[in-house]
Amino acid sequence: MSQQHVLFLRKGLTAICWVMFICLVCGQVHPAAVSKKKVLCVSVTKGFRHSSIPLGEELIKDLGTDSGEWDVDYVRTDEEMAQKMTASALKQYDAVIFNNTSGDLPLPDPQGFIDWVKAGGNVVGIHAATDTFRERPDSPGWAEYRKMMGAQFIGHGPQSEVELLVQDRKHPATKDLPPSFKVTEEIYLFKDWSRDDIRVLIALDKHPNTGEPGDFPISWVHQYGKGRVFYTALGHREDLMRTENYEKHLRGGIRWALGLAKGDASPLPPPSPVTNKEKKQGFRPLFNARDLAGWHVRTEGRTPWTVQNGMLVMGKGGSDLITDEKFGDFILRYDYMIPKGGNSGVYLRGRYEIQILDDFETKQPDIHGNGSVYGLIAPSQFASRPAGEWQSVEAKLVGKNLTVVLNGIKIIDNQPLPGPTAGALDDKVDEPGPIMLQGDHGPVAYRNIRIKPLK
């Protein structure tokens, strides 16, 4: 080839590149047009049929059209499922979206579908997708589907307003959401799930209806073989689905499932109970946020304490929980949450109870109220927060003198302790003793329990 031909080709290629660049800038050619993804939206139901299904179909289509990143095909009938969800037919799709499906779907080749996912097919589940193939009195459902989806729906209470807590601020499905936000929705409850198996993106830290503390997942991702699985329990109420936050959430989840956005699917580590600053100050964790190592119960055979997303959680009918280690002088810090009408307490050296009580509506400090040394010392001022909110305590015990800071407000200032409170482990006031969490008065959760021994 002559030099003139080479020069001509170079000039031609350069011109083509410039034309493509200008087209992209002007919006005439979308960058995803060359490799547009294909999504199969499944809306067949054999159980409850949600009225939000058509809106879900519309939203999935519009999100793909607006971004130019995917086209949508539909399965709305048993006949379409038989045609479009065979092992060979699935090869033309990059993802299958279960749009509020329910019951035992008539998949033509269940194992072929699972094999497709494990080989790299991707799945998105919306709301009742976890009510699909679930165990029922008249059917065992399909365990492998439930494993693929990441959890099994077990029920829900009345629709309620809840505060959603974003657990992963970097994932495409949640990175554009606020750290927490309130929604009114039908909140699903699940079983057969573990944070060791899925990466929870959004969760609640209390029951959506009772307010009892606990870990309740709302949205998650995980890897199933080579396939990506994204699920969101949101999608019952149409007004919620029309919000900007929901569109951002669903768009990001679909983009991640299609491989159009990067995001980690590995399980999140439990939160650290001690900050780096506190470590330098000499604090160390009393509760490792993973298990009950270093603790034992006061009375065996009662409702056990559980560890849920870095929280020590007690329901009803439990026992006090005691550290194996004993302490003399120290600074103790901890957070706690109780539901409406809740009652608990933290015993310093196992003898002096700092009361935990839902007394927010009283607006008055009391010798038996929240933050008091139960029955002995009343707080100098009222500092309680409403039930259902996290509250923080710092207690400094030197000899028999106690200082307590509740929610950033000093309520007991270097006061002498006249003696043990009711429920104490013993009356050996001159000896070191453990930290004890009261667990026999009702639901409570603790987190970020850390201590700094003083010399």
Secondary structure, 3 states (H helix, E strand, C coil): CCHHHHHHHHHHHHHHHHHHHHHHHHCCCCCCHHHCEEEEEECCECCCCCCCHHHHHHHHHHHHHHHCCEEEEEECCHHHHHHHCCCCHHHHCCEEEEECCEECCCCCCHHHHHHHHHCCCEEEEEHHHHHECCCECCECCCHHHHHHHCCEEEEECCCEEEEEEECCCCCCCCCCCCCEEEEEECCEEEECCCCCCCEEEEEEEECCCCCCEEEEEEEEEEEECCEEEEEECCCCCHHHHCCHHHHHHHHHHHHHHCCCCCCCCCCCCCCCCCCHHHHHHCCEECCCCCCCCCEEECCCCCECCEEECCEEEECCCECCEEECCCECCEEEEEEEECCCCCEEEEEECCCEEEEEECCHHHCCCCCCCCCCECCCECCCCCCCCCCCCCEEEEEEEECCEEEEEECCEEEEEEEECCCCCCCCCCCCCCCCECCEECCCCCCEEEEEEEEEECC
